[in-house]
Amino acid sequence: MPVVDASVIVSVVNPDELHHDQCRSWLSEVLLSGRQIYAPAIILAEVGAALSRGQRDPHLAQRAILLLSQETLIQLQPLSVEFGRRTAVIAIEHKIRGCDATYVALAEQLETELVTLDNQQFERGGLVVATKRP
């Protein structure tokens, strides 16, 4: 039951991304194995922003958010104040960007791995939880 970062989902949805095929294969493999995938609810804003800015395609962004919101692909986890405090500690101690620290904190809470394409999150987050590439 891995936690997945927005970078992976953006690559799945956007065929122009460098790691598109790799991420689609990984996602298919995980879903076919019956394993559940998790992400913090912030993934909605991150994927929406990345697709609308990077692709300049608000319709693609809206379709991706609709798919993610159905929670059949990924189980979205709400963020509490207590969780936010732990995220802040991880961000401060490991010099990880705020939103990126949210994914690390969720993987820590669920005692699972974090799957990401983000180098900083992969390296620095790897000091807190197991990290891997798709």
N, C-alpha and C positions, 0 to 999 in steps of 0.2 A: 504494500500500500504506500507507494511513494508520494511525496509532495512534489508537484510540478511547478516550475517557475513560468512566468508569462512569456519569457523568451522562447520557450519550447512551443507554446501554443501559437504564438505569432508565426513561428516557422511552419507549423502544421497548416495553418490557415492560408498563409501567403506563399504561393508557388514560386515567387521571385526570390525568396529567402535562400541563402547559401545552403542551409541545413534542412531544407524542406523535406526531401526524400528520407533522410535519416530520421527526422522527427516523426514523420508519418509512420514509418516502419516501427519505430519504438512504441508509439501510441497504439498501433494495431496489435503488436505483440502483447503489450500489457493488458489491453482490453480482452483479447482472445484468451488470455490465461485466467481471466476472471478476477484479477486483482483490481481493487478499488484505487482510484487516484484522488488525491486531495490537493486543495489549494486554499489560501486565505481569500476571503471575499474581495480583497483589494485587486485580485487578478482581473476583475471585470473592468475596472478603470484603467489598469495598465495595458491590457490587450486592446481595449477600445481606443485609447490614446495612441498607442504604437501604430495601429492599423490606419487610423484616420490621419495621423501626421505623416507616417512613412509612405503610405500608399495613396494618400489624399483621396481615399475612397470611404466616405462615411457609411455607405451601404454595406460594404464588406465588414466594417467594424460593427455595425448594428447587427448583422447576421451572426457574427461570431459571439457577440454578447448574448444574443437570444439563445444560441446553442448552449453556451456555458451556463446561463441562468436556469436552464431546464434541469441541471444537475444529474443528467443521465450519463454524461461523459466524465465529469469531475464533481466530487463532493465539496461544495464551498463551505468553508468554516468561518463563522462570525468572529469578529474581533472585539474583545472586551478590554476594559481599562487595565485589568490585571495582565492580560496578554500583551497589551501595549507597553506596559512597564518592562516586561521581560524582553520584548523586541528592542526597546531603547537600550537596555543593558548590553545586549548582543551588538547593536549598532555602535555603541560607544567603545566597548572593550575590543572589538575586532575591526573597527573602522570600516563598517559595511554601510552602504546607503540605506536609508530608512525603510523604504519599501522592500528592498532585498532582504533586510534583516527579518522582515515579517515571515518570509518563506522559511528562513533558517529556524526561526522560533517555532513555527508550526511543525517542522520536521522533528525538532527536539521534543516538542510536546507529545507528538504521536510516536516518538521513538522509531523513526524510520529515516529513509534516505531522501535527499533533495536532488532532483533532476533539473539541471540547468545548462544553458549555453553561455551564461554570463561568467566571464573569467574571474572577476573579483569575488562574486558570490561563490563560485566553485572553490577558489583557493582559500579565502578567508572564512567562508561558511564551513569549509571542511575542517576547521579547527573546533567546530561545535558539533557538527553532525557528519555522517557519511554523505559525500556528494558524488554525483556521477553525471556523465554526459548521456544524452539519449542514444 
